[in-house]
Amino acid sequence: MKMLVVSEQTPVFTSLHIEEIDGSLNGRQLYALDKPLEMRLGFNGGGVKVKVPENALTDFASVPRILWPLCPPNGKWSRAAVVHDYLCGTKGCSRFLADSLFREAMYRLGVPVWRRVPMYYAVRLYSIFLWCVGGQG
């Protein structure tokens, strides 16, 4: 039986450096990265590395305002949300992969399961909605 080995030796993320910009998306404030953000997730001696470029835009987690008391747009999961926003706008990356990496990144960042699981299923449901209305999910 092959065992899954998850590398914990290297940092999962670099530091997040952002700047509030003039502009919003669907009523949510937009931010731009001052420096690139890197995410590394190791699996079985390989893994995934994502580099979000400087000046990439994000609104963090796109949570409806009514749910902010339970799940504000930013928190322990902010870096995972920035990577997710970037991947969702990148050609060649499926929504399923972007959503799955979002879930794994939140796990690595120590987001509690009671918050991580609903956030993951929220982005999956949104992906299904996009697919149903326009084949974009």
The 8 nearest C-alpha neighbors of each residue, nearest first, counted from 0:
[[1, 2, 3, 4, 43, 42, 5, 44],
 [2, 0, 3, 4, 43, 42, 44, 5],
 [1, 3, 4, 0, 43, 5, 42, 44],
 [4, 2, 43, 5, 1, 42, 44, 6],
 [5, 3, 43, 42, 2, 6, 44, 41],
 [6, 4, 42, 41, 7, 43, 3, 44],
 [5, 7, 41, 8, 4, 42, 9, 40],
 [6, 8, 9, 5, 10, 41, 11, 40],
 [9, 7, 6, 10, 11, 41, 5, 40],
 [8, 10, 7, 11, 6, 39, 41, 12],
 [11, 9, 12, 8, 13, 39, 7, 38],
 [10, 12, 39, 38, 40, 9, 13, 107],
 [13, 11, 38, 37, 10, 39, 14, 36],
 [12, 14, 37, 36, 15, 38, 11, 10],
 [15, 13, 16, 12, 36, 37, 78, 34],
 [14, 16, 36, 17, 13, 78, 32, 34],
 [17, 15, 33, 32, 34, 14, 18, 36],
 [18, 16, 32, 33, 31, 30, 15, 19],
 [17, 19, 31, 30, 20, 32, 33, 16],
 [20, 18, 30, 29, 31, 17, 21, 28],
 [21, 19, 30, 22, 29, 18, 31, 28],
 [22, 20, 19, 23, 29, 28, 30, 18],
 [21, 23, 29, 20, 28, 24, 30, 27],
 [22, 24, 28, 29, 27, 26, 25, 21],
 [23, 25, 27, 26, 28, 29, 22, 58],
 [26, 24, 27, 23, 28, 61, 58, 29],
 [25, 27, 24, 23, 28, 22, 29, 64],
 [28, 26, 23, 24, 25, 58, 29, 61],
 [27, 29, 23, 58, 22, 24, 26, 30],
 [30, 28, 58, 23, 57, 22, 20, 19],
 [29, 31, 19, 57, 20, 18, 56, 58],
 [32, 30, 56, 54, 18, 55, 17, 33],
 [31, 33, 17, 54, 53, 34, 55, 16],
 [34, 32, 17, 16, 53, 54, 31, 18],
 [35, 33, 53, 32, 16, 36, 52, 54],
 [36, 34, 53, 52, 51, 37, 32, 50],
 [37, 35, 51, 50, 13, 15, 34, 52],
 [38, 36, 50, 13, 12, 49, 51, 35],
 [37, 39, 12, 49, 11, 48, 50, 40],
 [40, 38, 48, 11, 47, 12, 41, 49],
 [39, 41, 47, 46, 11, 48, 38, 42],
 [40, 42, 46, 6, 5, 45, 47, 39],
 [43, 41, 5, 46, 45, 44, 4, 6],
 [44, 42, 4, 45, 3, 5, 41, 46],
 [43, 45, 42, 41, 46, 4, 6, 5],
 [46, 44, 42, 43, 41, 47, 40, 6],
 [45, 47, 41, 42, 40, 44, 48, 43],
 [46, 48, 40, 39, 41, 49, 45, 38],
 [47, 49, 39, 38, 40, 50, 46, 37],
 [50, 48, 38, 37, 51, 47, 39, 82],
 [49, 51, 37, 36, 52, 38, 35, 48],
 [50, 52, 36, 35, 37, 49, 85, 82],
 [53, 51, 35, 55, 50, 54, 36, 34],
 [52, 54, 35, 34, 32, 55, 33, 51],
 [55, 53, 32, 31, 33, 56, 52, 34],
 [56, 54, 31, 53, 32, 52, 51, 57],
 [57, 55, 31, 30, 54, 29, 32, 58],
 [58, 56, 30, 59, 29, 81, 84, 31],
 [57, 59, 29, 28, 30, 60, 27, 61],
 [60, 58, 80, 57, 72, 81, 73, 77],
 [61, 59, 72, 80, 62, 73, 58, 77],
 [62, 60, 59, 72, 58, 63, 27, 80],
 [61, 63, 60, 72, 64, 66, 67, 71],
 [64, 62, 65, 66, 61, 67, 72, 71],
 [65, 63, 67, 66, 62, 71, 68, 72],
 [64, 66, 63, 67, 68, 62, 69, 70],
 [67, 65, 64, 69, 68, 63, 70, 62],
 [66, 68, 71, 70, 64, 69, 65, 62],
 [69, 67, 66, 70, 71, 65, 64, 72],
 [70, 68, 67, 66, 71, 114, 65, 62],
 [69, 71, 67, 68, 66, 72, 62, 114],
 [70, 72, 67, 73, 68, 69, 74, 62],
 [73, 71, 60, 59, 62, 61, 70, 67],
 [74, 72, 77, 71, 59, 60, 76, 75],
 [73, 75, 76, 77, 72, 71, 70, 78],
 [74, 76, 77, 110, 108, 73, 109, 78],
 [75, 77, 74, 79, 105, 78, 80, 110],
 [78, 76, 73, 80, 74, 79, 75, 59],
 [77, 79, 81, 80, 76, 82, 15, 12],
 [78, 80, 82, 76, 77, 104, 101, 81],
 [79, 81, 83, 77, 59, 78, 82, 60],
 [82, 80, 78, 84, 83, 79, 59, 57],
 [81, 83, 85, 79, 80, 84, 86, 78],
 [82, 84, 80, 86, 85, 81, 97, 101],
 [85, 83, 81, 87, 82, 86, 80, 57],
 [84, 86, 82, 88, 83, 87, 81, 89],
 [87, 85, 89, 83, 88, 84, 97, 82],
 [88, 86, 84, 85, 89, 83, 94, 97],
 [87, 89, 86, 85, 90, 84, 92, 83],
 [90, 88, 86, 87, 92, 91, 85, 93],
 [91, 89, 92, 88, 93, 87, 86, 94],
 [90, 92, 89, 93, 86, 88, 87, 94],
 [93, 91, 90, 89, 86, 96, 94, 97],
 [94, 92, 96, 95, 97, 91, 87, 136],
 [93, 95, 97, 96, 136, 98, 87, 126],
 [94, 96, 98, 93, 97, 99, 123, 126],
 [95, 97, 99, 93, 98, 94, 100, 92],
 [98, 96, 94, 100, 95, 99, 86, 83],
 [99, 97, 101, 95, 96, 100, 94, 102],
 [100, 98, 96, 102, 101, 97, 95, 103],
 [99, 101, 103, 97, 102, 98, 104, 96],
 [102, 100, 98, 104, 99, 79, 103, 83],
 [101, 103, 99, 105, 100, 104, 119, 98],
 [104, 102, 100, 106, 105, 101, 107, 99],
 [105, 103, 107, 101, 106, 79, 102, 100],
 [106, 104, 108, 102, 110, 107, 103, 76],
 [105, 107, 103, 109, 104, 108, 110, 102],
 [106, 108, 104, 109, 105, 103, 11, 110],
 [109, 107, 105, 106, 110, 104, 76, 75],
 [108, 110, 106, 107, 111, 105, 75, 76],
 [109, 111, 105, 106, 108, 115, 75, 76],
 [112, 110, 113, 114, 115, 109, 106, 105],
 [111, 113, 115, 114, 116, 110, 106, 117],
 [114, 112, 111, 115, 116, 117, 110, 118],
 [113, 115, 112, 111, 116, 117, 118, 110],
 [116, 114, 112, 118, 117, 113, 110, 111],
 [115, 117, 119, 118, 112, 114, 113, 120],
 [118, 116, 120, 119, 115, 114, 121, 113],
 [119, 117, 121, 115, 116, 120, 114, 122],
 [120, 118, 116, 122, 121, 117, 102, 115],
 [119, 121, 123, 117, 122, 118, 124, 116],
 [120, 122, 118, 124, 119, 123, 117, 125],
 [123, 121, 125, 119, 120, 124, 126, 118],
 [122, 124, 120, 126, 125, 121, 127, 119],
 [125, 123, 127, 121, 126, 122, 120, 128],
 [124, 126, 128, 122, 123, 127, 129, 121],
 [127, 125, 136, 123, 129, 124, 128, 122],
 [126, 128, 130, 124, 125, 129, 136, 131],
 [127, 129, 125, 131, 126, 130, 124, 132],
 [130, 128, 136, 126, 132, 135, 127, 131],
 [129, 131, 134, 136, 135, 127, 133, 128],
 [132, 130, 128, 129, 133, 134, 127, 136],
 [133, 131, 129, 130, 128, 134, 135, 127],
 [132, 134, 130, 135, 131, 129, 136, 128],
 [133, 135, 130, 136, 131, 132, 129, 127],
 [134, 136, 130, 129, 133, 126, 132, 131],
 [135, 130, 126, 129, 127, 94, 134, 128]]
